[in-house]
């Protein structure tokens, strides 16, 4: 019997690449009229794009467990039975509030100005990742279109900020 070797630490999340992958899959699902999958994947694409923006351009970072967080901003985590304050970035729709808070804190041009154009209204305000378990009747084509459009805008904003060279980390 041989001793087990410790497994290597998992690679950090590739939020930008994941956002593009989920977006492409959402578009394929939408084209096949798979509303539940299209909406779910559009939300995941947007969530990954927001996290990529926060980490790559707005000063957020990965903690020791590869969870995204912002060192200077606290958020009320309502997903728990007893809400508590944290600096960890969670999931949509609350994650949109994180983007809003961080982008507003970093006003002054550059990439922040690019992102503040996106955050006037949260297109995922009523979105819930648990909708992937629904029967699809509550998900309209307008919902899917709105979520796909928002995910695309977030991905495009991330790519534009990269072209402008506004990264905060390597």
N, C-alpha and C positions, 0 to 999 in steps of 0.2 A: 504494500500500500504506500502510495507516495503522498507527501504533504501537499495540500492545495496551495497554489500560488495566488497571491492577491491579484484580483483583477485590476486592470488599468482603469484609471478614472475615465468616465465617459467624456467625449468631446463636448465643448460648449455648444449650446443651441445655435443653430444657423437660422435665426429668425427671418432674415431677408430672403434667403433661398426658400425657406418653408412657406413664406407668404406667397411667393410667385407660384410654387407648386400647388398649394391649396387653391389659389385663384384659377389656375388652368383647369384643375379638376372640377371646380365649381362651374366654370363655363361649359365644360363637357356635360355635367349633370343637368345644367339648365337647358342645354340644347336637346337633351333627351327627355325633358319635362319631368325630371326627378326632383321635385320641389324641395323635399326634406333635405336631401343630400346637397343640392345647390345652395340652399340657404345656410346650412350648417358649415359647409366648406367656405362660403363667402365670409362668414363670421370668423372662422379660423384664419383665413387669409388676412383679414383686417387686423385681428388680434396680433398675429405674428408681425405684421407691418408696423403696428403701433410700437411693439416692443423693440423692433429693429430701429425705429426712429428714436425712441427714448435712449437706447444704449449707444447707438452710433453717433447721434447728433445733439442730444439734450442732457448729457451728463449722468444718465443712469448707468448702472454696472451690474455685473453678475456677482452674487455672493459666493461663498465657498461651496454651496450646493448647486451652483449654476442657476439660481433663481434670480430674476431681474428685480432690482430695487433702485431707489433714488436716495442718495445719502442725506439730502437736505429737506425732503418733503415727507410729511406723514399723511397717511390716508386712513379713513375709517373703513375697516374691513367689515362689511355687513354680511358676509357669507357665513359667519359663525353664529352660534346660538347667542353668544354674548359678544356683540361687536366690540372690536378693540382697534387701537391705532397701530399702524405698521408702516414701514417704508417699502414694503414688497409690492411689486406690480402683480396684480391678479389677472382677472379675466374681464372680457366685455360683459355687460355694458359699463361697469365701473371703471375699467381700464381707460375708457375715453376721458373720464374725469382726471385721471393721472396725466394724460397727454395735455389736457387743457391747463392743469395746474403748473406743470413743468414748463410748457411753452410760454405761459404768461410770466413766469419767474425769470425767464431768460430773454426777455424782450431786448431789443436793441439792434435788430437787423440780422443779417446772416441767415442761417437755417431756421431760426425761430420765426422769422417773418414768413417764411415759406410754409411752415406748419400751422401758424395761427390762422391762415386763410382756410384751413380745413376744419377747424374746431368750433365754428359758430354754432352748429347744431349737431347733436349726436344722432347719426342715422341708425345706431344700434340701441337706442334707448329702451325699446321693448324686446330686444333680441335676448334669447336665453339659450345657452348651449344645450340645455335639457330638451329643447324642441326637437332634437334628433330622435327622440322617442315618440313624438306625436304622430297623429295619423295624417298630417299634412293639410287638413282642411283649413286651419287657421293661417297658413302661410300663403300669401297672395303673390301673384306675379309682380305686383308693385313692390312688395317687400323684398323679393329676390332682386329685382332691378336696382332698388335703392342700396341694398347691401353689396351687390356686385360693383356698382358705381363707386361706392365709398371705398371698398377694398382696392379698386383700381387707382383711385385718387391717392390713397395712402402709399401704395407701391410706387406710383409715379413720383410722389413727393420725396420718398426715400431715395430713389434713383437720381432725381434732380439735385438733391442736396449733396449726393456723392459726386456728381459732376462738378458742382460748385466748390467742392473740396472743403466742406464744413465739418468733417469728422472730428469727434472728441476723443476717440481712441483708435488704436491700430486694429 
